[in-house]
């Protein structure tokens, strides 16, 4: 697999994380205006939302750090990529497990469509995050960050 450019990795994850944060803040604002925010947080979603905001801030900071060639940015972006890999794998497994539970009551579930849907999300994230981790940990990236 060919490594990505550091500029692409930094800008992509900085912009993608910033967009995710803006969308998340917009959704919270919409829930607040609709009067559904307090009910959502009473159901225990506060910690989920705060953790997701922390993860996206980690991606934003890591992306900016890579753009600025700061050593800490390399580590933050690699950590963000590992977290994203874990989250999408766990999310896909959770959705397939939920389908398995539904199949006990309704055996006509479409497993081909469910697995295809999981792979459509899983494969691009695994490929992009894996390539980014490989890019950030190779010798050329190390030299770019230390200025040599």
N, C-alpha and C positions, 0 to 999 in steps of 0.2 A: 504494500500500500504506500502510495506516495504521500509524503507529509504535506500539510496545508501551509500556506504562507502565514507568518505570524500576524501580518496586518489583517488578513481575512479573518483569522480566528478571533482576534481582538475585537474588530468592528462587528462581526456577525453576532458574537455573544453579547457584546455591550448593547447593540441595538435591539436584539431579540429580548434580552432581559428587561431593557427599558420599556419595550412595548408590552411585555407581560405585566410589569408593574403598573403601567398606565391603565391597561385593561382591568386589572384587579382592583385598582382604586376606583375606576369608573363603575364597576359592578357593585362595590361596597356603597358608593354614593347612590346608585340606583336603588339598592335594597333599603338604604336609609330613607330616601324620599318616598318609597312605596310603603314604609312603615313595617318592613319585614326584617330589619336588621337585628332588633333586639330578640326576636323569636329565634333567628338563626344562631345567635351567640348563646342563647339559653340552652340550645340543643347541643352545645359543646363544640361548635365549629370555630370558636375564637382561636384556639391553639393551632388548628389546622391552617387557618388563614395567616396567622402570624408566622408560622414556620415556613409557609410558602413564600411570604414576603421576604423573609430572611434569606431563603435560598435564591430567589431572584435578585436580591441585592448583592449576594455573593457573586453571582454571574456577572452583574453589572460592574462591580468593583474589579473582578478578575479581568474582564474584557478591557476596561479602561487601563488597568495596570499593564496588560500586555501591549496595548497601543503605545503607552508611555515607556515601555521597556523597563518597567520596575520589576525587580526579582520577586517581590511578593505577589504581583499580578499573575505570574506564571503558576505559582502554587495555588492561588485562589481559583483560577480558571480550571486547573486540573481537578481540584476538589469539587468544583461545581459540576464538571463533566461526570465524575464518578457518582455524585449524588443523583444526577439526571438519569444515568444508566440504571442505578438501583431503583429509582422511582418508576421509570417506565416498565421495567421488568416486573416489579411488584404490582403495578397497576394492571398490566396485561394478565398476570397470573390471577389477580383478584377477580377480574371480570370473567375469565374463563371458569374460575371456581364457582362464581355466582351462577353462571349458565349451567354448570353441572348440577347445582342444587335445583334449578328450575326444571332441568330434564327429568328429575325424579318424579315430578308432577305431570310434566308434558314432554313425552319422549320425542316429539316432532321437532325439536330444536335443530337449527341449522349450524352444525359444528364447522363446516367448511367456511361459511361466511364469518363466523365468530373468530376462527383462527386467522383467516385472511385479514380481517379488520384489525386484529391485534398486531399482526406482522406489518401492516401498512404504517402503523405508528412506531412500532418497535425498531424495525430495520433502519430507517433513516436516522433516528436518534442514536442508535448504537454505532452506525457508521461514522456520523459526524463527530460524536463525542470520542469515539475510539481514535479517529484520525487526529483530533485535536490533542488528545493525551499523548499520542505518539509524536506529534509535532513539538509539543512543549517539553518533552523529555529527551529529544535527540541532541546530539552534540552541537549542531549548528545553532539551535535555539539557545543552548547554554552560552555559547560564544556571543550571540546577539545580546543577551541580557547582561553579561558582564563586560561588554564593550570590547571584546577581543576578537 
